[in-house]
Amino acid sequence: MNEHTQDAARSALELRSRELFEGSVEGLDMRVRSRLTQARHAALDAAAAARRRPWFFQMRVWTPAAGVTAAVLLGTALWFGSPAGNHAMTAADQSSLEDLDMVASTDEGSGDAMEMLQNDLDFYDFADKAANSGPAA
């Protein structure tokens, strides 16, 4: 109920304010009304001009420029800072890779390298005993 009385009071205040405003406007002569309208338009134009910025300060110009600049910097960093450019393959590196390839490859019949080690357990046991035994007396 309290809100209803506040709304009614506000509505009455608004109606009374509007009546007083319209009465004061009707009491003005046309020359004063014209000058007030011109002053209002001049103030609106000045406010709009203050908000306007030159084209090079607008966001729609700088956003694509920032994107292009970031892409150029990223491309340059990737081009000159890539590990492929710093590590050229020499002949020694090439032969090392071939040796590694030969060690890693096995014959078709011999199977896996771990399997090959497990087949010779007796030999490794003999070698271990021979290495740990003292000199023959």
C-alpha positions in Angstrom: 0.0 0.0 0.0 2.9 2.3 0.8 4.3 1.9 -2.8 0.9 2.8 -4.2 0.8 6.1 -2.3 4.4 6.9 -3.4 3.5 6.2 -7.0 0.4 8.4 -6.7 2.4 11.2 -5.1 5.1 10.9 -7.8 2.5 11.0 -10.5 0.9 14.1 -9.0 4.3 15.7 -8.8 5.0 14.9 -12.4 1.7 16.2 -13.6 2.1 19.5 -11.7 5.7 19.9 -13.0 4.6 19.3 -16.6 1.7 21.8 -16.3 4.1 24.5 -14.9 6.7 23.8 -17.6 4.1 24.0 -20.5 2.7 27.1 -19.0 6.1 28.8 -18.9 6.9 27.7 -22.4 3.6 29.1 -23.7 4.3 32.4 -22.1 7.5 32.9 -24.2 7.4 34.9 -27.4 8.6 33.4 -30.6 11.9 35.2 -30.8 13.0 33.8 -27.4 11.8 30.3 -28.4 13.9 30.5 -31.6 17.0 31.6 -29.8 16.6 28.8 -27.2 16.2 26.2 -30.0 19.3 27.5 -31.8 21.3 27.4 -28.6 20.1 23.8 -27.9 21.2 22.7 -31.4 24.5 24.5 -31.1 25.2 22.7 -27.8 24.2 19.3 -29.3 26.6 19.9 -32.2 29.4 21.0 -30.0 29.0 17.8 -27.8 28.9 15.6 -30.9 32.0 17.3 -32.3 33.8 16.7 -29.0 33.0 13.0 -29.2 34.1 12.7 -32.8 37.8 11.8 -33.2 40.0 11.9 -36.3 39.9 8.7 -38.4 43.3 7.5 -37.3 42.3 7.5 -33.6 39.2 5.3 -34.2 39.2 1.7 -33.0 38.1 0.3 -36.4 41.4 1.5 -37.9 43.7 0.2 -35.1 42.2 -3.3 -34.6 43.1 -4.7 -38.1 46.5 -2.9 -38.0 47.2 -4.6 -34.6 46.2 -8.0 -36.0 48.5 -7.6 -39.1 51.4 -6.5 -36.9 51.0 -9.5 -34.6 50.8 -11.9 -37.5 54.0 -10.4 -39.0 55.9 -10.6 -35.7 54.8 -14.2 -35.2 55.8 -15.1 -38.7 59.2 -13.5 -38.3 59.8 -15.2 -34.9 58.9 -18.6 -36.4 61.0 -18.0 -39.5 64.2 -16.9 -37.9 63.9 -18.7 -34.6 63.0 -22.1 -35.8 65.1 -25.1 -34.7 65.3 -26.4 -38.3 67.2 -23.3 -39.3 69.8 -23.7 -36.5 70.5 -27.4 -37.0 71.9 -28.1 -40.4 72.5 -31.8 -41.1 76.2 -32.6 -41.6 77.8 -35.7 -43.1 78.8 -36.9 -39.6 75.2 -36.6 -38.4 74.0 -38.5 -41.5 76.4 -41.4 -40.8 75.4 -41.5 -37.1 71.8 -41.8 -38.2 72.7 -44.7 -40.5 74.6 -46.5 -37.7 71.6 -46.0 -35.4 69.3 -47.4 -38.1 71.6 -50.5 -38.5 71.6 -51.1 -34.7 67.9 -50.7 -34.4 67.1 -53.1 -37.3 67.1 -56.8 -36.8 67.0 -59.7 -39.2 63.6 -61.1 -40.0 64.4 -64.5 -38.4 66.0 -63.2 -35.2 62.9 -61.4 -33.8 63.0 -58.8 -31.1 66.3 -57.6 -29.5 65.0 -58.5 -26.0 64.1 -61.9 -27.2 67.6 -62.3 -28.6 69.1 -61.4 -25.2 66.9 -63.9 -23.3 68.1 -66.8 -25.6 71.7 -66.5 -24.4 71.1 -66.5 -20.6 73.6 -69.4 -20.1 76.4 -67.3 -21.9 75.7 -64.3 -19.7 75.7 -66.5 -16.5 79.1 -67.9 -17.6 80.5 -64.5 -18.4 79.4 -63.2 -15.0 81.1 -66.0 -13.1 84.3 -65.7 -15.2 84.5 -61.9 -14.5 83.8 -62.3 -10.7 86.1 -65.2 -10.1 89.5 -64.6 -8.8 92.8 -65.4 -10.6 93.3 -69.1 -11.4 95.7 -70.8 -8.9 
